[in-house]
Amino acid sequence: MTITITAFETSPDGGKGLARDTRVRWALEEAGLPYGVRLVSFQAMKEPAHLALHPFGQIPTYEEGGLALFETGAIVFHIAERHAGLLPHDPDARTRAIMWMFAALSTVEPPILELVTAKFVEAGKPWTPDRLPLIADRIRARLGQLSVRLGDADWLDGAFSAGDLLMVSVLLRLKPSGLLGEFPSLAAYVARGEARPGYQRAYAAQAAVAAGVQA
């Protein structure tokens, strides 16, 4: 069955790999699965056809036969659960990889998204200058904890997994802020993720859309 995902017709990140479809593309590339992409405009995201797939009017969505999914965590888990390469075979290691998927999206990402909101959505608001340092400190606290846990390992728990895929995807949002550079082990961890051929292909595909040269 053909896999089809949706992505921004015009991505707010300009093809820098930060839009959430990149996470799904990366998982599909790691699993070696072919897929098609249906580009949607901001207007189309709010129309009934898309809302039937994603009730919150966002991207990406995932369609495979009669299955339709939204939320990147659920989509990446679905891919990882059914195809080798993203979850370990050992039951305990598999559960820990899933734990790291939750940690990436539920613990590490929220303050990072808060920083993005404060910088871009709330820019110019009277409270923003006071909020930014507080948010940055919350992010530093999380990064410090994550850095200690990672130590000098290449990945979070043995071999690369879907937990690393989502964690790297989340941390990538921090590169423009300079906060990631304050934690060299995490910066190196992210660089290892970016160097993976699957990520390179996913990034190139998303960048091609921004450049107007989608295949």
C-alpha positions in Angstrom: 0.0 0.0 0.0 1.3 3.5 -0.9 2.2 5.7 2.0 1.2 9.4 1.6 2.1 12.2 4.0 1.1 15.8 4.0 3.5 18.7 4.2 3.4 22.5 4.0 3.1 23.9 0.5 5.1 26.8 1.8 7.0 25.9 5.0 7.5 28.6 7.6 11.0 27.4 8.2 12.0 27.9 4.6 13.2 24.4 4.2 15.5 24.2 7.2 14.2 20.8 8.3 12.3 22.1 11.3 8.8 21.5 10.0 7.4 18.3 11.6 7.0 16.5 8.3 10.8 16.2 8.4 10.5 13.8 11.4 8.2 11.6 9.5 10.2 11.7 6.3 13.3 10.7 8.4 11.5 7.7 10.0 10.4 6.6 6.5 13.9 6.9 5.2 15.4 5.0 8.1 12.9 2.2 7.5 13.6 2.3 3.8 9.9 2.9 2.9 8.8 4.7 -0.3 6.2 7.4 0.2 4.4 10.2 -1.6 3.9 13.8 -0.4 0.8 15.9 -0.8 1.5 19.5 -0.2 -1.2 21.6 1.4 -1.6 25.4 1.7 -2.4 27.1 5.0 -5.9 27.7 3.7 -6.4 24.0 2.7 -5.2 23.0 6.2 -8.4 24.6 7.6 -10.8 23.1 5.1 -13.0 20.0 5.7 -10.9 17.6 3.6 -7.8 18.1 5.6 -9.6 18.5 8.9 -11.0 15.0 8.4 -7.4 13.8 8.5 -6.1 16.2 11.2 -8.8 17.7 13.4 -6.5 20.5 14.6 -5.6 21.6 11.0 -1.9 20.9 11.1 0.7 18.8 9.3 1.8 16.2 8.8 -0.7 13.5 8.3 -0.1 9.9 7.3 -2.2 7.7 5.1 -1.7 4.1 4.3 -4.6 2.1 2.8 -7.5 2.7 5.2 -5.3 4.0 8.0 -5.0 7.8 8.6 -2.9 9.2 11.4 -1.9 12.6 12.7 0.7 13.6 15.4 4.3 13.0 14.6 4.9 10.9 17.7 2.1 8.5 16.8 3.2 8.4 13.1 6.9 7.7 14.0 5.8 5.0 16.5 3.6 3.4 13.9 6.5 3.2 11.4 9.0 2.1 14.0 6.7 -0.6 15.3 6.2 -2.3 12.0 9.6 -1.9 10.3 13.1 -2.8 11.4 15.7 -0.2 12.3 14.0 2.1 14.7 13.1 0.0 17.7 15.3 -2.7 19.3 14.2 -6.3 19.3 15.0 -6.8 23.0 11.7 -6.1 24.8 13.3 -4.0 27.6 15.4 -1.9 25.2 12.3 -1.5 23.0 10.3 -0.1 25.9 13.2 2.3 26.8 13.3 3.6 23.2 9.6 4.3 23.4 10.2 6.0 26.8 12.7 8.3 25.1 10.1 9.1 22.3 7.7 10.3 25.0 10.5 12.2 26.8 11.5 14.1 23.7 7.9 15.3 22.9 6.5 15.6 26.5 9.5 16.8 28.5 12.2 18.4 26.3 10.1 19.9 23.5 7.5 22.0 25.5 9.9 24.8 26.7 11.6 24.8 23.3 8.3 25.5 21.6 7.6 28.1 24.3 10.8 29.9 23.2 9.8 29.8 19.6 6.4 31.2 20.5 7.9 34.0 22.5 10.4 35.0 19.9 8.1 34.9 16.8 4.5 34.9 17.8 4.8 37.2 20.8 7.6 39.4 19.5 6.9 43.0 20.5 4.6 42.2 23.4 5.5 44.1 26.5 6.1 40.9 28.5 8.4 39.2 26.0 11.7 40.6 27.1 11.1 39.4 30.7 9.9 36.0 29.6 12.7 35.1 27.2 15.4 34.7 29.9 13.1 32.6 32.1 12.3 30.3 29.2 15.9 30.0 28.3 16.8 29.0 31.8 14.1 26.3 31.8 15.6 25.0 28.5 19.1 25.0 30.0 17.9 23.0 33.0 16.4 20.3 30.7 19.5 20.3 28.5 21.8 19.9 31.5 19.8 16.9 32.7 19.8 15.4 29.2 23.5 16.0 28.8 24.3 14.2 32.0 22.2 11.2 31.0 23.8 11.0 27.6 27.3 11.2 28.9 29.8 10.2 26.3 27.5 7.8 24.6 26.6 8.2 20.9 22.9 7.6 21.5 20.5 7.6 24.4 20.3 3.9 24.9 22.6 1.7 22.9 21.9 1.8 19.2 20.1 4.6 17.4 16.4 4.3 17.8 13.1 6.2 17.2 13.8 7.8 20.6 17.0 9.4 19.2 15.2 10.4 16.0 12.6 12.4 17.9 15.0 13.8 20.4 17.4 15.0 17.7 14.4 16.5 15.8 13.4 18.4 18.9 16.9 19.7 19.7 17.4 20.9 16.2 15.0 23.7 16.9 17.5 25.2 19.3 20.4 25.6 16.9 19.4 29.2 15.9 19.2 30.2 19.5 22.7 29.3 20.4 21.5 27.4 23.5 22.5 24.0 22.0 26.1 25.2 21.6 26.3 25.6 25.4 26.2 21.8 25.7 28.9 20.3 23.5 27.9 16.7 24.0 24.3 17.5 22.9 25.5 19.5 19.9 27.7 16.5 18.9 24.7 14.2 19.5 22.5 16.3 17.1 25.3 16.4 14.6 25.5 12.6 14.6 21.8 12.5 13.9 22.1 15.0 11.1 24.9 13.0 9.5 22.7 9.9 9.2 21.9 9.2 5.5 18.2 8.9 6.3 18.2 12.3 7.8 20.1 13.7 4.9 17.6 12.4 2.5 14.7 13.7 4.5 16.2 17.1 4.9 17.0 17.3 1.1 13.4 16.3 0.3 12.0 19.0 2.6 14.4 21.6 1.3 13.5 20.7 -2.3 9.9 21.7 -1.6 11.0 25.1 -0.3 13.1 25.5 -3.4 10.1 24.6 -5.6 11.7 21.5 -7.0 9.7 18.7 -5.5 9.9 15.5 -7.5 
